[in-house]
Every structure is written in structure tokens, then in C-alpha cells.
Amino acid sequence: MPSNEPNFITRKRAVGTVCSHHERDSLEGAIVAIPSADPGFDWIFSRKIAGFITAFGGANSHMAIRANELGVPAVIGTGELLYRHWSSARKLSIDCASQLVEIL
């Protein structure tokens, strides 16, 4: 599998419990894992999330533009390997300014 260079959106930092987008009642303050950066996931911004990661998508995707508009830290287009690794973690730190994701 080819490695991906994720897109870090905003220059902010977020720390939170990792939740799947399926866990709709647990998203507030969480780092949300969603598979792609398409408009169908726009509803996550109404849940007061700390940030989010996606496996697929780019810097010009709908979710990247919305994250930037709303100041929500995001790591978009991580690729399947990093997405599986990070989305299965219990807690993540996302530092967009330094382009770092750390499992806590």
C-alpha cells in the first residue's frame, strides 16, 4: 500500500477520546474518525467535536473547507494504514501546526 501524506487543517491542537462517527451520542469533545471527507459527514460539526480524522479526502475537500471555516483541527486523507491505527486508539492528540498525531 502506498503511504499518504495527510493534510492538516487549521493550525490548532486538539486532544480527545477517539470515537467512530457511528457513536452519535459520544461525539462532544471527541476526535471523530470518519472514512471520507465528503459532505455527508457535515453533521458532525453540530456535535461540538474537538477534531476529526479521515482515511480519504484532500485539502480541498468539503470537510477540509468546513473544518477551516469553523476552526476545527482535522487530519484529512491519512490513508488506510494510519486511519486504522489512529481510529483504533483510545485517545489522540492532533497538533496541526506541527503536523503531528500522537496516541495518548
PEFEN-V482221 format. One record per residue. N is the residue number from 0. PHI is phi in whole degrees, -180 to 180 (* if undefined). PSI is psi in radians with two decimals (999 if undefined). Layout:
n=N phi=PHI psi=PSI
n=N phi=PHI psi=PSI
This chain:
n=0 phi=* psi=2.37
n=1 phi=-71 psi=2.57
n=2 phi=-85 psi=2.64
n=3 phi=-111 psi=2.68
n=4 phi=-106 psi=1.81
n=5 phi=-63 psi=2.72
n=6 phi=-99 psi=2.15
n=7 phi=-99 psi=2.12
n=8 phi=-106 psi=2.29
n=9 phi=78 psi=-3.13
n=10 phi=-119 psi=0.39
n=11 phi=-93 psi=3.03
n=12 phi=-124 psi=2.53
n=13 phi=-142 psi=2.50
n=14 phi=-130 psi=2.34
n=15 phi=-173 psi=2.91
n=16 phi=-67 psi=2.46
n=17 phi=-86 psi=2.26
n=18 phi=-131 psi=2.54
n=19 phi=-76 psi=2.68
n=20 phi=-64 psi=-0.27
n=21 phi=-73 psi=-0.35
n=22 phi=-89 psi=1.10
n=23 phi=-57 psi=-0.51
n=24 phi=-86 psi=-0.05
n=25 phi=-117 psi=0.26
n=26 phi=-84 psi=-0.40
n=27 phi=-61 psi=2.17
n=28 phi=77 psi=0.12
n=29 phi=-100 psi=2.82
n=30 phi=-91 psi=2.02
n=31 phi=-96 psi=2.30
n=32 phi=-98 psi=2.05
n=33 phi=-126 psi=2.53
n=34 phi=-67 psi=-0.65
n=35 phi=-141 psi=2.83
n=36 phi=-96 psi=0.78
n=37 phi=-97 psi=2.84
n=38 phi=-60 psi=-0.34
n=39 phi=-63 psi=-0.26
n=40 phi=-103 psi=0.17
n=41 phi=-58 psi=-0.47
n=42 phi=-61 psi=-0.38
n=43 phi=-63 psi=-0.43
n=44 phi=-69 psi=-0.32
n=45 phi=-83 psi=-0.02
n=46 phi=-103 psi=0.19
n=47 phi=55 psi=0.88
n=48 phi=-74 psi=2.72
n=49 phi=-80 psi=-0.60
n=50 phi=179 psi=-3.09
n=51 phi=-156 psi=2.80
n=52 phi=-127 psi=2.61
n=53 phi=-133 psi=2.66
n=54 phi=-78 psi=-0.71
n=55 phi=-124 psi=2.65
n=56 phi=131 psi=2.99
n=57 phi=-137 psi=-3.12
n=58 phi=-66 psi=-0.35
n=59 phi=-106 psi=0.21
n=60 phi=-72 psi=2.85
n=61 phi=-55 psi=-0.84
n=62 phi=-68 psi=-0.56
n=63 phi=-66 psi=-0.76
n=64 phi=-64 psi=-0.77
n=65 phi=-65 psi=-0.75
n=66 phi=-60 psi=-0.75
n=67 phi=-65 psi=-0.76
n=68 phi=-59 psi=-0.72
n=69 phi=-94 psi=-0.07
n=70 phi=71 psi=0.58
n=71 phi=-100 psi=2.08
n=72 phi=-61 psi=2.37
n=73 phi=-147 psi=2.61
n=74 phi=-122 psi=1.91
n=75 phi=-113 psi=2.37
n=76 phi=76 psi=0.82
n=77 phi=-73 psi=-0.37
n=78 phi=88 psi=2.85
n=79 phi=-65 psi=-0.72
n=80 phi=-66 psi=-0.91
n=81 phi=-65 psi=-0.68
n=82 phi=-60 psi=-0.84
n=83 phi=-60 psi=-0.75
n=84 phi=-64 psi=-0.87
n=85 phi=-76 psi=-0.65
n=86 phi=-72 psi=-0.31
n=87 phi=-92 psi=-0.07
n=88 phi=-73 psi=2.78
n=89 phi=-82 psi=-0.71
n=90 phi=-145 psi=2.45
n=91 phi=-127 psi=2.67
n=92 phi=-117 psi=2.21
n=93 phi=-114 psi=2.13
n=94 phi=-119 psi=1.67
n=95 phi=-69 psi=-0.62
n=96 phi=-62 psi=-0.68
n=97 phi=-94 psi=-0.07
n=98 phi=56 psi=0.90
n=99 phi=-127 psi=2.44
n=100 phi=-124 psi=2.25
n=101 phi=-128 psi=2.32
n=102 phi=-81 psi=2.24
n=103 phi=-105 psi=999
